[in-house]
Amino acid sequence: MIIQSYNYKNVGITYFHSDWLQRISKMMRENLPIDFKIPSHGVQRVGKEFQRELFIESYEYQLHFWAICFRQILSDSYLDHIFPVLFYNYPIEAGRNYVLAEAKDIEDMSNKTLDAAQCRAGRLVEELQLNKGIILSDYQIKLIPMCSMHRHPYSTGVQMIYTIEQEPTGFLKDKFSAEDKRKGPNTTGIVYPIKEPAIAEQPSYSCIIKEDFQDNKEVAYIACGEYNLVSKRGDDVEYSLENSYTVVLRDDTDITDITSAMKLCGIKSKKKTYIVSDRKEIDKGMLMVDSLSFTPEFNIDSRLTKVKL
């Protein structure tokens, strides 16, 4: 049985680069095998390709990723710095308001990509040590499995996401649905991927990816992120919700063609690093890096997605 507790004592900072999100969004939505065996009247009337485009904008998807965690042991808490190193997908059935996936398929793909994830993690450690001056002895370093990413196609949020300088980005926050947080033994939601934690207080991170239009093009972004510490409690698995900050690194380049609507929101640049959190503002000094040239591996094949119209 899964138990959700609420601690908010420890801190998890998860780092992405915006370029990774654009790549994931594109890879998960191209070459989709959409089922047109029985075309509806609407499909016949407007054409399959137009129907495909409409559906691409309105269906959900999910994937998982391996990450490496650099844990700092503080006086009475942890500070976990989490970096994705390998993204992977698996067979799913995707609909307009749901995603169906078998736990066995996720576990199988996780196991198949372990060696590659270890290799990419080693390269990230080398980069942080050589280029960022990170002292490895300051951290407990662990490779963590089954972090999750889930797409919500519709905009339901009203709260603005801000850059690290507290400037509005134009992106809106979202939150996990009741389906995402299912706790049933056979229908576990994407927020609870770990059934047997390998270590006590194992980090687990889940996020929502969305797309919005800026500069007349679609831009993928992180709209929500949750960080739990997972432990075994007898026959139960406890997820302890902690303070979560998702840092999305972007090139610090001012854009001059800001739209009028964005100017009204006070948006000066769309390229600055932004942070997604429901907690209080983060101290910049807590960040492990403010730039990153590392690129994770993308083991993504959209043909594994079965789309149901």
Disulfide bonds with the S-S distance in Angstrom:
none
